[in-house]
Amino acid sequence: MAQPTEYEQGTYNDSEGAQICNSASKKVAFYGATPTAQRSYTAAVHLSSELAASASFGATQLAAVNEIQKTLVALGIWATA
């Protein structure tokens, strides 16, 4: 038996694209998670030159990965145990 392939489109076939929220204070969530606003800026994580220049995986890279994981968990995209 074939599964239905009808899905709600967020763009409604608009060629201009789609926008989820119109400000950082608006909340969004996925997969039934509690909606959350955009996470605040973390300077240590945004130092991309340090991430790219490091010869090995260290504290800077770990901080970046942890921040990415926290963001995805808060949105409901990354499942928790």
C-alpha positions in Angstrom: 0.0 0.0 0.0 1.4 3.4 -1.0 1.9 6.0 1.7 0.3 9.4 1.1 2.8 12.0 -0.2 0.8 15.2 0.7 2.7 17.6 2.9 2.1 21.2 4.0 4.5 23.5 2.2 5.8 26.5 4.2 6.5 28.5 1.0 3.2 28.0 -0.7 5.2 27.8 -3.9 6.5 31.3 -3.6 9.7 31.8 -5.6 11.0 34.3 -3.0 11.5 31.6 -0.3 10.2 31.3 3.3 10.9 32.9 6.6 10.2 31.1 9.9 10.2 34.0 12.3 10.6 37.8 11.8 12.7 38.5 14.8 15.1 36.8 17.2 12.6 37.0 20.0 10.0 34.9 18.1 9.9 31.3 19.2 10.1 28.2 17.0 10.3 24.4 17.7 10.2 21.1 15.8 8.8 17.7 16.6 6.6 18.8 19.4 9.4 20.5 21.5 8.6 23.6 23.5 9.1 26.7 21.3 12.2 28.7 22.1 13.6 32.0 21.0 16.9 32.3 19.2 19.9 31.5 21.4 22.2 34.4 22.3 25.5 35.2 20.6 28.5 33.4 22.1 31.7 35.1 21.0 34.0 32.1 21.7 31.9 29.9 19.3 31.8 32.4 16.5 35.6 32.8 16.2 35.7 30.9 12.9 39.3 31.7 12.2 40.3 29.9 15.4 38.2 26.9 14.4 39.8 26.7 11.0 43.3 27.4 12.0 43.6 24.8 14.8 45.6 21.7 13.8 43.7 19.4 16.1 40.3 19.1 17.8 40.5 21.0 21.0 38.6 23.1 23.5 37.5 25.7 20.9 36.1 23.1 18.6 34.4 21.3 21.4 32.8 24.6 22.6 31.4 25.1 19.1 30.0 21.6 18.8 28.4 21.9 22.3 26.8 25.1 21.3 25.4 23.6 18.1 24.1 20.6 20.0 22.4 22.8 22.6 20.7 24.8 19.8 19.5 21.8 18.0 18.2 20.2 21.3 16.4 23.4 22.2 14.7 23.4 18.8 13.7 19.7 19.1 15.8 18.7 16.1 18.4 16.8 18.1 16.7 14.2 20.3 17.8 13.9 24.0 18.1 10.6 25.9 
